Amino acid sequence: MIRNCKPLSLLACLLLALVLLAGCGGKLPDTIDSNAVKDTATKASEYVTARDYEALNLLFPAEYQTQLTAEMWSEPLNPILDELGAFTEFKEMQLVAQEVQETEVVFALANTTYANGTCVWAIQFDAYGNLLGVYINQY
């Protein structure tokens, strides 16, 4: 789920580190279906771009869905989406395996272009392909 990090600079640093480490990421877990993860990551970025946060919530495991609300997504994301403007192009996506707090996770890093800028979506999954988080880094 999205963490309500007030300082977006922390999020920007995390995403920059992920992008820089993308080439250094480990092998994807055998439990990961890369096509399913990419499909879910694409849907997540499309739902956020369309501001369809209810649909986004349904991509998460059931135990998280009860904790998620449209408001918790709209507060941090709508100002960023307003600044980015209309969606233009989805460029590429790569999957990167990382160990975070001794837990293996997979990030789908998606480069996306909008009318007023570009961003990288970092969509976080567990080792079984369950959606854990959605992050955006605007350039």
DSSP file with accessible surface (Angstrom, degrees, kcal/mol):
  #  RESIDUE AA STRUCTURE BP1 BP2  ACC     N-H-->O    O-->H-N    N-H-->O    O-->H-N    TCO  KAPPA ALPHA  PHI   PSI    X-CA   Y-CA   Z-CA
    1    1 A M              0   0   42      0, 0.0     2,-0.2     0, 0.0   131,-0.0   0.000 360.0 360.0 360.0 162.8    0.0    0.0    0.0
    2    2 A I        -     0   0   17    131,-0.2     2,-0.5     1,-0.0   133,-0.1  -0.515 360.0-139.2 -73.7 137.8    1.1    3.6   -0.3
    3    3 A R        -     0   0  134     -2,-0.2     2,-2.5   131,-0.2    -1,-0.0  -0.883  17.2-124.7 -98.1 132.5    2.9    4.9    2.7
    4    4 A N        +     0   0  102     -2,-0.5     2,-0.8     1,-0.0    69,-0.0  -0.454  39.5 175.6 -79.5  73.5    1.9    8.4    3.5
    5    5 A C        -     0   0   44     -2,-2.5     6,-0.1     1,-0.2    -2,-0.0  -0.740  18.4-161.4 -81.7 111.2    5.4    9.8    3.5
    6    6 A K  S    S+     0   0  171     -2,-0.8     2,-1.0     1,-0.1    -1,-0.2   0.950  79.5  65.2 -60.2 -49.4    5.1   13.5    4.0
    7    7 A P    >>  -     0   0   74      0, 0.0     3,-1.1     0, 0.0     4,-0.9  -0.621  66.5-169.8 -79.4 105.2    8.6   14.2    2.7
    8    8 A L  H 3> S+     0   0   85     -2,-1.0     4,-2.8     1,-0.2     5,-0.2   0.721  80.0  74.8 -65.5 -17.1    8.4   13.2   -1.0
    9    9 A S  H 3> S+     0   0   81      2,-0.2     4,-2.5     1,-0.2    -1,-0.2   0.870  91.7  54.3 -64.1 -33.9   12.2   13.6   -1.1
   10   10 A L  H <> S+     0   0  107     -3,-1.1     4,-2.3     2,-0.2    -1,-0.2   0.941 110.4  45.9 -62.8 -44.6   12.5   10.3    0.8
   11   11 A L  H  X S+     0   0   23     -4,-0.9     4,-2.7     1,-0.2     5,-0.2   0.922 111.5  52.1 -63.8 -42.4   10.3    8.6   -1.8
   12   12 A A  H  X S+     0   0   33     -4,-2.8     4,-2.6     1,-0.2    -1,-0.2   0.913 109.8  49.2 -61.6 -41.1   12.3   10.2   -4.6
   13   13 A C  H  X S+     0   0   83     -4,-2.5     4,-2.5     2,-0.2    -1,-0.2   0.914 110.6  50.6 -65.2 -41.5   15.6    9.0   -3.1
   14   14 A L  H  X S+     0   0   76     -4,-2.3     4,-2.3     1,-0.2    -2,-0.2   0.945 113.4  44.7 -61.2 -47.2   14.2    5.5   -2.7
   15   15 A L  H  X S+     0   0    1     -4,-2.7     4,-2.7     2,-0.2    -2,-0.2   0.894 111.6  52.1 -67.7 -38.4   13.0    5.4   -6.3
   16   16 A L  H  X S+     0   0   84     -4,-2.6     4,-2.8    -5,-0.2     5,-0.2   0.932 109.8  50.1 -62.3 -42.2   16.3    6.9   -7.6
   17   17 A A  H  X S+     0   0   42     -4,-2.5     4,-2.3     1,-0.2    -2,-0.2   0.916 110.7  49.9 -61.8 -41.5   18.2    4.2   -5.7
   18   18 A L  H  X S+     0   0   10     -4,-2.3     4,-0.6     2,-0.2    -1,-0.2   0.916 111.3  48.1 -63.5 -42.5   16.0    1.5   -7.2
   19   19 A V  H >< S+     0   0   53     -4,-2.7     3,-0.8     1,-0.2     4,-0.4   0.934 113.9  46.6 -63.7 -43.8   16.5    2.9  -10.7
   20   20 A L  H 3< S+     0   0  125     -4,-2.8     3,-0.4     1,-0.2    -1,-0.2   0.856 116.5  44.9 -66.6 -33.2   20.2    3.0  -10.2
   21   21 A L  H >X S+     0   0   75     -4,-2.3     3,-1.8    -5,-0.2     4,-0.7   0.473  83.0 101.3 -88.3  -1.5   20.3   -0.5   -8.7
   22   22 A A  G X< S+     0   0   15     -3,-0.8     3,-1.0    -4,-0.6    -1,-0.2   0.877  83.9  47.8 -53.8 -39.8   18.0   -1.9  -11.4
   23   23 A G  G 34 S+     0   0   79     -3,-0.4    -1,-0.3    -4,-0.4    -2,-0.1   0.708 111.8  51.8 -73.3 -16.1   21.0   -3.4  -13.2
   24   24 A C  G <4 S+     0   0   97     -3,-1.8    -1,-0.2    -4,-0.1    -2,-0.2   0.387  81.8 124.3 -99.4  -0.1   22.2   -4.8   -9.9
   25   25 A G    <<  -     0   0   24     -3,-1.0    73,-0.2    -4,-0.7     3,-0.1  -0.241  61.1-113.6 -62.9 151.9   19.0   -6.5   -8.9
   26   26 A G  B     -A   97   0A  50     71,-1.7    71,-0.8     1,-0.2    -1,-0.1  -0.149  44.3 -69.0 -77.2 177.7   19.0  -10.2   -8.1
   27   27 A K        -     0   0  153      1,-0.1    -1,-0.2    69,-0.1     3,-0.1  -0.391  59.8-102.6 -65.0 142.1   17.4  -13.0  -10.0
   28   28 A L        -     0   0   50      1,-0.1    -1,-0.1    -3,-0.1    78,-0.1  -0.387  44.5 -97.6 -65.1 143.4   13.6  -13.0   -9.8
   29   29 A P    >   -     0   0   15      0, 0.0     3,-1.8     0, 0.0    -1,-0.1  -0.277  26.0-122.3 -59.5 148.3   12.2  -15.5   -7.4
   30   30 A D  T 3  S+     0   0  144      1,-0.3    -2,-0.1    -3,-0.1    98,-0.0   0.731 111.2  64.9 -63.1 -21.5   11.0  -18.8   -9.0
   31   31 A T  T 3  S+     0   0   71     96,-0.2     2,-0.5     2,-0.1    -1,-0.3   0.521  83.0  98.5 -79.3  -5.8    7.6  -18.1   -7.4
   32   32 A I    <   -     0   0   21     -3,-1.8     2,-0.9    97,-0.0     3,-0.1  -0.725  60.0-155.9 -90.7 128.9    7.1  -14.9   -9.6
   33   33 A D     >  -     0   0   94     -2,-0.5     4,-2.4     1,-0.2     5,-0.2  -0.887  12.8-162.8 -95.5 100.0    5.1  -15.0  -12.8
   34   34 A S  H  > S+     0   0   44     -2,-0.9     4,-2.6     1,-0.2     5,-0.2   0.855  85.4  52.7 -60.0 -35.2    6.7  -12.1  -14.5
   35   35 A N  H  > S+     0   0  121      2,-0.2     4,-2.3     1,-0.2    -1,-0.2   0.924 110.9  46.7 -66.1 -41.8    3.9  -11.6  -17.0
   36   36 A A  H  > S+     0   0   44     -3,-0.2     4,-2.6     2,-0.2    -2,-0.2   0.907 112.9  49.9 -66.4 -39.5    1.3  -11.5  -14.3
   37   37 A V  H  X S+     0   0    2     -4,-2.4     4,-2.8     2,-0.2     5,-0.2   0.936 111.9  47.5 -65.0 -45.0    3.3   -9.0  -12.3
   38   38 A K  H  X S+     0   0   80     -4,-2.6     4,-2.5    -5,-0.2    -1,-0.2   0.903 111.7  51.3 -63.2 -38.8    3.8   -6.8  -15.3
   39   39 A D  H  X S+     0   0   82     -4,-2.3     4,-2.5    -5,-0.2    -2,-0.2   0.939 112.4  45.3 -63.8 -45.7    0.1   -7.0  -16.1
   40   40 A T  H  X S+     0   0   33     -4,-2.6     4,-2.8     2,-0.2    -2,-0.2   0.908 112.9  51.0 -64.8 -41.1   -0.8   -6.0  -12.5
   41   41 A A  H  X S+     0   0    0     -4,-2.8     4,-2.4     2,-0.2     5,-0.2   0.910 110.2  49.7 -63.6 -40.3    1.8   -3.2  -12.5
   42   42 A T  H  X S+     0   0   34     -4,-2.5     4,-2.5    -5,-0.2    -2,-0.2   0.938 112.0  48.0 -63.3 -45.4    0.4   -1.8  -15.8
   43   43 A K  H  X S+     0   0   77     -4,-2.5     4,-3.0     1,-0.2     5,-0.2   0.920 110.1  52.8 -61.1 -43.2   -3.1   -1.9  -14.4
   44   44 A A  H  X S+     0   0    0     -4,-2.8     4,-2.4     1,-0.2     5,-0.2   0.936 111.5  44.8 -59.8 -46.4   -2.0   -0.2  -11.2
   45   45 A S  H  X S+     0   0    6     -4,-2.4     4,-2.5     1,-0.2    -1,-0.2   0.892 114.1  50.2 -67.4 -35.4   -0.4    2.7  -13.1
   46   46 A E  H  X S+     0   0  110     -4,-2.5     4,-2.2    -5,-0.2    -2,-0.2   0.913 110.6  49.3 -66.4 -42.3   -3.4    3.0  -15.4
   47   47 A Y  H  <>S+     0   0   67     -4,-3.0     5,-2.9     2,-0.2     4,-0.3   0.909 112.8  46.9 -64.9 -40.1   -5.8    3.1  -12.5
   48   48 A V  H ><5S+     0   0    0     -4,-2.4     3,-1.5    -5,-0.2    -2,-0.2   0.945 111.2  51.1 -66.8 -44.2   -3.8    5.8  -10.7
   49   49 A T  H 3<5S+     0   0   36     -4,-2.5    -2,-0.2     1,-0.3    -1,-0.2   0.894 114.4  44.0 -58.9 -37.7   -3.5    7.8  -13.9
   50   50 A A  T 3<5S-     0   0   74     -4,-2.2    -1,-0.3    -5,-0.2    -2,-0.2   0.480 111.9-125.4 -83.1  -3.1   -7.3    7.5  -14.3
   51   51 A R  T < 5 +     0   0   91     -3,-1.5     2,-1.3    -4,-0.3    -3,-0.2   0.789  61.4 146.6  60.0  32.1   -7.7    8.3  -10.6
   52   52 A D     >< +     0   0   74     -5,-2.9     4,-1.9    -6,-0.2    -1,-0.2  -0.637  11.9 162.8 -95.9  74.8   -9.7    5.1  -10.2
   53   53 A Y  H  >  +     0   0   11     -2,-1.3     4,-2.4     1,-0.2    -1,-0.2   0.772  67.9  60.4 -72.1 -26.2   -8.5    4.4   -6.7
   54   54 A E  H  > S+     0   0  115      2,-0.2     4,-1.2    -3,-0.2    -1,-0.2   0.922 107.5  45.9 -65.3 -43.2  -11.3    1.9   -5.9
   55   55 A A  H  > S+     0   0   17      1,-0.2     4,-0.5     2,-0.2     3,-0.3   0.901 110.8  54.1 -64.7 -39.3  -10.1   -0.3   -8.8
   56   56 A L  H >< S+     0   0    0     -4,-1.9     3,-1.8     1,-0.2     4,-0.5   0.929 103.7  55.7 -59.0 -45.5   -6.5    0.1   -7.6
   57   57 A N  H >< S+     0   0    7     -4,-2.4     3,-1.3     1,-0.3    -1,-0.2   0.847  99.4  61.0 -56.9 -34.4   -7.5   -1.1   -4.1
   58   58 A L  H 3< S+     0   0  120     -4,-1.2    -1,-0.3    -3,-0.3    -2,-0.2   0.661  92.8  65.6 -71.4 -14.3   -9.0   -4.3   -5.6
   59   59 A L  T << S+     0   0   41     -3,-1.8    72,-0.5    -4,-0.5    -1,-0.3   0.706  89.1  84.2 -77.0 -19.5   -5.5   -5.2   -7.0
   60   60 A F  S <  S-     0   0    4     -3,-1.3    72,-0.1    -4,-0.5     5,-0.1  -0.433  97.7 -85.8 -81.0 156.6   -4.2   -5.6   -3.5
   61   61 A P    >>  -     0   0   19      0, 0.0     3,-1.8     0, 0.0     4,-1.4  -0.250  45.2-107.5 -56.8 151.1   -4.6   -8.8   -1.4
   62   62 A A  H 3> S+     0   0   68      1,-0.3     4,-0.9     2,-0.2     3,-0.1   0.835 117.0  61.1 -53.0 -38.8   -7.9   -9.0    0.5
   63   63 A E  H 34 S+     0   0  125      1,-0.2    -1,-0.3     2,-0.2     4,-0.1   0.758 109.3  42.7 -65.9 -22.1   -6.3   -8.4    3.9
   64   64 A Y  H X> S+     0   0   67     -3,-1.8     3,-1.7     1,-0.1     4,-0.7   0.753  97.6  74.4 -88.6 -29.2   -5.0   -5.0    2.7
   65   65 A Q  H >< S+     0   0   63     -4,-1.4     3,-0.8     1,-0.3    -2,-0.2   0.837  90.0  57.9 -57.8 -33.5   -8.2   -3.9    0.9
   66   66 A T  T 3< S+     0   0  126     -4,-0.9    -1,-0.3     1,-0.2    -2,-0.1   0.733 107.8  48.4 -70.1 -18.7  -10.0   -3.2    4.2
   67   67 A Q  T <4 S+     0   0  113     -3,-1.7     2,-0.4    -4,-0.1    -1,-0.2   0.549  97.0  87.8 -94.1 -11.2   -7.3   -0.7    5.1
   68   68 A L    <<  +     0   0   11     -3,-0.8     2,-0.3    -4,-0.7     3,-0.0  -0.734  50.3 177.3 -98.3 139.5   -7.2    1.2    1.8
   69   69 A T     >  -     0   0   62     -2,-0.4     4,-1.0     1,-0.1     3,-0.2  -0.946  40.3-120.0-133.0 157.9   -9.4    4.1    0.8
   70   70 A A  H >> S+     0   0   18     -2,-0.3     4,-2.7     1,-0.2     3,-0.5   0.878 113.5  58.2 -61.7 -35.3   -9.6    6.3   -2.2
   71   71 A E  H 3> S+     0   0  120      1,-0.2     4,-2.1     2,-0.2    -1,-0.2   0.869  98.6  56.9 -65.7 -36.7   -8.8    9.3    0.0
   72   72 A M  H 34 S+     0   0   48     -3,-0.2    -1,-0.2     1,-0.2    -2,-0.2   0.807 114.8  39.6 -67.6 -25.7   -5.5    7.9    1.2
   73   73 A W  H <X S+     0   0    0     -4,-1.0     4,-2.1    -3,-0.5     5,-0.3   0.869 113.1  53.4 -83.5 -44.0   -4.4    7.6   -2.5
   74   74 A S  H  X S+     0   0   31     -4,-2.7     4,-2.1     1,-0.2    -2,-0.2   0.864  98.9  62.9 -66.0 -35.9   -5.9   10.9   -3.7
   75   75 A E  H  < S+     0   0  135     -4,-2.1    -1,-0.2     1,-0.2    -2,-0.1   0.948 116.9  25.1 -57.6 -52.6   -4.2   13.1   -1.2
   76   76 A P  H  > S+     0   0   29      0, 0.0     4,-0.6     0, 0.0    -1,-0.2   0.836 128.9  42.9 -82.0 -29.3   -0.6   12.4   -2.2
   77   77 A L  H  X S+     0   0    4     -4,-2.1     4,-2.8     2,-0.1     5,-0.2   0.857  98.3  66.0 -89.8 -35.3   -1.2   11.4   -5.8
   78   78 A N  H  X S+     0   0   41     -4,-2.1     4,-2.9    -5,-0.3     5,-0.2   0.903 100.8  50.9 -58.4 -42.6   -3.7   13.9   -7.2
   79   79 A P  H  > S+     0   0   75      0, 0.0     4,-1.9     0, 0.0    -1,-0.2   0.909 113.0  47.1 -61.1 -37.2   -1.3   16.9   -6.9
   80   80 A I  H  X S+     0   0   16     -4,-0.6     4,-2.3     2,-0.2    -2,-0.2   0.939 113.4  47.4 -67.2 -45.3    1.4   15.0   -8.7
   81   81 A L  H  X S+     0   0    6     -4,-2.8     4,-1.9     1,-0.2    -1,-0.2   0.882 109.3  54.5 -64.3 -37.4   -1.0   13.8  -11.4
   82   82 A D  H  < S+     0   0  101     -4,-2.9    -1,-0.2    -5,-0.2    -2,-0.2   0.920 111.3  45.3 -59.8 -43.2   -2.3   17.4  -11.8
   83   83 A E  H  < S+     0   0  124     -4,-1.9    -2,-0.2    -5,-0.2    -1,-0.2   0.879 110.9  52.7 -69.3 -37.6    1.2   18.6  -12.4
   84   84 A L  H  < S-     0   0    0     -4,-2.3    32,-3.1     1,-0.2    33,-0.3   0.832  94.3-162.1 -68.7 -32.3    2.1   15.8  -14.8
   85   85 A G     <  +     0   0   28     -4,-1.9    -1,-0.2    30,-0.2    -2,-0.1  -0.389  43.7   1.1  81.8-159.4   -1.0   16.5  -17.0
   86   86 A A  S    S-     0   0   70     28,-0.1    29,-2.7     1,-0.1    30,-0.1  -0.286  79.0-105.3 -68.8 142.1   -2.5   14.0  -19.6
   87   87 A F  E     + B   0 114A 102     27,-0.2    27,-0.3     1,-0.1    -1,-0.1  -0.391  43.0 168.1 -62.5 137.5   -1.0   10.6  -20.0
   88   88 A T  E     -     0   0A  84     25,-2.6     2,-0.3     1,-0.3    26,-0.2   0.732  52.8  -1.8-116.6 -53.1    1.0   10.3  -23.3
   89   89 A E  E     - B   0 113A 101     24,-2.0    24,-3.4     0, 0.0     2,-0.7  -0.994  41.7-144.8-154.2 138.1    3.1    7.2  -23.4
   90   90 A F  E     - B   0 112A  72     -2,-0.3    22,-0.2    22,-0.2     3,-0.1  -0.922  28.6-179.1 -98.9 114.5    4.1    4.1  -21.5
   91   91 A K  E     -     0   0A 115     20,-2.4     2,-0.3    -2,-0.7    -1,-0.2   0.965  46.3 -32.2 -87.5 -57.6    7.7    3.5  -22.5
   92   92 A E  E     - B   0 111A 102     19,-1.0    19,-2.2     2,-0.0     2,-0.3  -0.986  42.9-149.1-160.3 163.0    9.1    0.4  -20.8
   93   93 A M  E     - B   0 110A  27     -2,-0.3     2,-0.3    17,-0.2    17,-0.2  -0.996  11.3-176.9-142.3 138.9    9.0   -1.8  -17.7
   94   94 A Q  E     - B   0 109A  82     15,-2.0    15,-3.1    -2,-0.3     2,-0.4  -0.978  21.0-132.2-133.2 149.0   11.6   -3.9  -16.0
   95   95 A L  E     - B   0 108A  30     -2,-0.3     2,-0.4    13,-0.2    13,-0.2  -0.855  21.7-172.2-101.7 135.3   11.4   -6.2  -13.0
   96   96 A V  E     - B   0 107A   5     11,-2.6    11,-3.0    -2,-0.4     2,-0.4  -0.992  13.0-148.0-131.2 124.8   14.0   -5.9  -10.2
   97   97 A A  E     +AB  26 106A   3    -71,-0.8   -71,-1.7    -2,-0.4     2,-0.3  -0.786  27.0 167.8 -91.3 133.9   14.3   -8.2   -7.3
   98   98 A Q  E     - B   0 105A  41      7,-2.8     7,-3.1    -2,-0.4     2,-0.6  -0.970  35.7-122.6-140.1 156.6   15.6   -6.6   -4.1
   99   99 A E  E     - B   0 104A 143     -2,-0.3     2,-0.5     5,-0.2     5,-0.2  -0.909  29.3-176.2-101.8 122.5   15.9   -7.6   -0.4
  100  100 A V  E >  S- B   0 103A  58      3,-3.2     3,-1.3    -2,-0.6    -2,-0.0  -0.981  71.9 -19.0-122.4 117.9   14.1   -5.2    1.8
  101  101 A Q  T 3  S-     0   0  178     -2,-0.5    -1,-0.2     1,-0.3     3,-0.1   0.924 127.9 -52.8  49.1  50.3   14.3   -5.7    5.6
  102  102 A E  T 3  S+     0   0  176      1,-0.2     2,-0.4    -3,-0.1    -1,-0.3   0.670 118.8 110.9  63.1  20.1   15.4   -9.4    5.0
  103  103 A T  E <   -B  100   0A  85     -3,-1.3    -3,-3.2    23,-0.0     2,-0.4  -0.989  69.5-125.0-123.9 132.2   12.3  -10.0    2.8
  104  104 A E  E     +B   99   0A  86     -2,-0.4    23,-0.6    -5,-0.2     2,-0.3  -0.615  37.4 171.8 -78.3 127.4   12.6  -10.6   -0.9
  105  105 A V  E     -BC  98 126A   4     -7,-3.1    -7,-2.8    -2,-0.4     2,-0.4  -0.904  24.2-139.2-129.8 162.0   10.5   -8.2   -2.9
  106  106 A V  E     -BC  97 125A   0     19,-2.5    19,-2.9    -2,-0.3     2,-0.5  -0.983  11.6-158.6-123.5 132.8   10.1   -7.4   -6.6
  107  107 A F  E     -BC  96 124A   6    -11,-3.0   -11,-2.6    -2,-0.4     2,-0.7  -0.952   7.7-151.5-110.2 131.6    9.7   -3.9   -8.0
  108  108 A A  E     -BC  95 123A   0     15,-2.7    15,-2.4    -2,-0.5     2,-0.6  -0.919  16.5-159.8 -96.0 114.8    8.2   -3.3  -11.4
  109  109 A L  E     -BC  94 122A   7    -15,-3.1   -15,-2.0    -2,-0.7     2,-0.5  -0.901  10.1-173.3-101.0 116.3    9.8   -0.1  -12.6
  110  110 A A  E     -BC  93 121A   1     11,-2.6    11,-2.7    -2,-0.6     2,-0.5  -0.949  15.8-148.2-118.6 118.9    7.7    1.6  -15.4
  111  111 A N  E     +BC  92 120A  52    -19,-2.2   -20,-2.4    -2,-0.5   -19,-1.0  -0.751  26.5 178.5 -84.3 126.8    8.9    4.6  -17.3
  112  112 A T  E     -BC  90 119A   3      7,-2.8     7,-2.5    -2,-0.5     2,-0.4  -0.979  19.2-147.3-135.7 142.6    5.9    6.8  -18.3
  113  113 A T  E     -BC  89 118A  24    -24,-3.4   -25,-2.6    -2,-0.4   -24,-2.0  -0.907  15.4-178.6-113.3 138.6    5.5   10.0  -20.1
  114  114 A Y  E >   -BC  87 117A   6      3,-3.5     3,-1.3    -2,-0.4   -27,-0.2  -0.765  45.6 -93.3-124.8 171.7    2.8   12.7  -19.5
  115  115 A A  T 3  S+     0   0   65    -29,-2.7   -30,-0.2     1,-0.3   -28,-0.1   0.854 123.9  30.6 -56.0 -37.6    2.1   16.0  -21.2
  116  116 A N  T 3  S-     0   0  114    -32,-3.1     2,-0.3   -30,-0.1    -1,-0.3   0.192 129.4 -32.0-111.6  15.2    4.2   18.0  -18.6
  117  117 A G  E <   -C  114   0A  20     -3,-1.3    -3,-3.5   -33,-0.3     2,-0.3  -0.970  60.6 -88.4 161.8-175.1    6.8   15.5  -17.6
  118  118 A T  E     -C  113   0A  51     21,-0.7    21,-3.0    -2,-0.3     2,-0.3  -0.854  30.9-177.0-124.9 161.8    7.9   11.9  -17.1
  119  119 A C  E     -CD 112 138A   2     -7,-2.5    -7,-2.8    -2,-0.3     2,-0.5  -0.967  23.1-129.1-151.1 164.5    7.8    9.6  -14.1
  120  120 A V  E     -CD 111 137A   2     17,-2.2    17,-2.0    -2,-0.3     2,-0.5  -0.992  19.1-149.8-117.1 123.4    8.8    6.2  -12.9
  121  121 A W  E     -CD 110 136A   1    -11,-2.7   -11,-2.6    -2,-0.5     2,-0.6  -0.817   6.9-162.6 -86.6 132.0    6.2    4.0  -11.3
  122  122 A A  E     -CD 109 135A   0     13,-2.6    13,-2.0    -2,-0.5     2,-0.6  -0.954   8.1-172.3-116.1 106.2    7.7    1.6   -8.8
  123  123 A I  E     -CD 108 134A   1    -15,-2.4   -15,-2.7    -2,-0.6     2,-0.4  -0.913  12.8-147.3-104.2 120.1    5.1   -1.1   -8.1
  124  124 A Q  E     +CD 107 133A  17      9,-2.6     8,-3.7    -2,-0.6     9,-1.6  -0.743  19.2 176.2 -99.0 136.1    6.1   -3.4   -5.2
  125  125 A F  E     -CD 106 131A   0    -19,-2.9   -19,-2.5    -2,-0.4     6,-0.2  -0.926  26.9-120.5-130.5 154.9    5.2   -7.1   -5.0
  126  126 A D  E >   -C  105   0A  34      4,-2.2     3,-1.9    -2,-0.3   -21,-0.2  -0.260  48.9 -85.9 -82.2-179.0    6.1   -9.8   -2.6
  127  127 A A  T 3  S+     0   0   16    -23,-0.6   -96,-0.2     1,-0.3   -22,-0.1   0.585 129.4  52.9 -68.3  -6.6    7.9  -13.0   -3.7
  128  128 A Y  T 3  S-     0   0  165      2,-0.1    -1,-0.3   -96,-0.1   -95,-0.1   0.297 122.2-100.4-109.7   5.8    4.6  -14.5   -4.7
  129  129 A G  S <  S+     0   0   23     -3,-1.9     2,-0.4     1,-0.3    -2,-0.1   0.582  71.0 147.7  88.1  12.1    3.4  -11.7   -6.9
  130  130 A N        -     0   0   71      1,-0.1    -4,-2.2   -70,-0.0    -1,-0.3  -0.670  53.8-112.9 -81.7 132.1    1.0  -10.0   -4.4
  131  131 A L  E     +D  125   0A   3    -72,-0.5    -6,-0.3    -2,-0.4     3,-0.1  -0.420  43.0 165.1 -66.6 129.9    0.8   -6.3   -4.8
  132  132 A L  E     -     0   0A  28     -8,-3.7     2,-0.3     1,-0.4    -7,-0.2   0.628  56.1  -0.9-117.0 -29.4    2.3   -4.5   -1.8
  133  133 A G  E     -D  124   0A   0     -9,-1.6    -9,-2.6     2,-0.0     2,-0.4  -0.994  44.5-146.5-165.2 156.7    2.8   -0.8   -2.8
  134  134 A V  E     +D  123   0A   0     -2,-0.3     2,-0.3   -11,-0.2   -11,-0.2  -0.995  25.7 172.4-131.5 123.5    2.6    1.8   -5.5
  135  135 A Y  E     -D  122   0A  16    -13,-2.0   -13,-2.6    -2,-0.4     2,-0.4  -0.947  13.8-158.2-131.8 151.6    5.1    4.6   -5.6
  136  136 A I  E     -D  121   0A   7     -2,-0.3     2,-0.5   -15,-0.2   -15,-0.2  -0.988   4.4-166.5-132.8 139.9    5.7    7.4   -8.1
  137  137 A N  E     -D  120   0A  16    -17,-2.0   -17,-2.2    -2,-0.4     2,-0.3  -0.972  15.0-153.9-126.3 115.5    8.8    9.4   -8.8
  138  138 A Q  E      D  119   0A  55     -2,-0.5   -19,-0.2   -19,-0.2    -2,-0.0  -0.680 360.0 360.0 -90.8 138.8    8.3   12.5  -11.0
  139  139 A Y              0   0  129    -21,-3.0   -21,-0.7    -2,-0.3    -2,-0.0  -0.867 360.0 360.0-109.8 360.0   11.2   14.0  -13.1
